[in-house]
Amino acid sequence: MDEDILQRLNRVEAQLAIQQLATRYARAVDARDIEGLSALYSPTCDYTRFGLTDKLGPAGVYEMFDS
């Protein structure tokens, strides 16, 4: 029974984190907070294909949005 409760708690926490991510993204965009926006991205995200940056992860996202 404890295992079931732990799994359910983990699932609820994951759902809340995803919902909060959307809110944090919207707030960062509205505030034009490029640093806060780029911090929401994975260290492995790749925006190099857009030709605006040669960096991966949040640093690349920052450069892309800053350009």
N, C-alpha and C positions, 0 to 999 in steps of 0.2 A: 504494500500500500504506500509506503514512503517513497518508493521509486516512482510510482504513478504521480504522486503529488509533485515531486521534483521535476519530472518531465513536463507536467502541465505548467508549473511555474516558469520553467525555462522557455516554453512556447509563448506564454503571455509576455514575458520580458522581451523576447525577440520581436513580437508584434508591436509592442510599445516603442521599441527602438526604431523600427521601420517607420512608424507613424511620426515619431519625433524628427526623423531624418527629413521627411518631406517639409515639415514646419521650419526646421533650421535652414533648409535650402531656400525656401520662399522668403524667409526673413533676410538672409544674406543677399539674395538678388534684389529685394526691395531697397535694402540699405546700401546697395552697391559695394558690399563688403567682399572684395575679391579674396582677401586672405581667409576670411571665414568660410567662404564658398569653396575655395580650393582645399581646405582642411577636411571637407566632407568626402573627398574622393580617396579611393584605395591607393596605396603606394605603388600598385602595379598598373594603374589606368594609363592608357596610351593615347595621347592626343597628337602625337607626332605626325600622323597621317594627314592632318589638316595643314601642315606646312608652316604653322605659326610658332612652333617650338621644337626643340630637339631633346627636351627633357621628359621623363616619365613621372607619373605620380602627381601629387599636389603641386609640385614646382612647375610641372608642365601645364597643369590646369590654370595655375596663376598666370603664367606667361600668355596662354591662349586668351584668357578673359581680359588681360591687361592690354592686349594689342588692339 
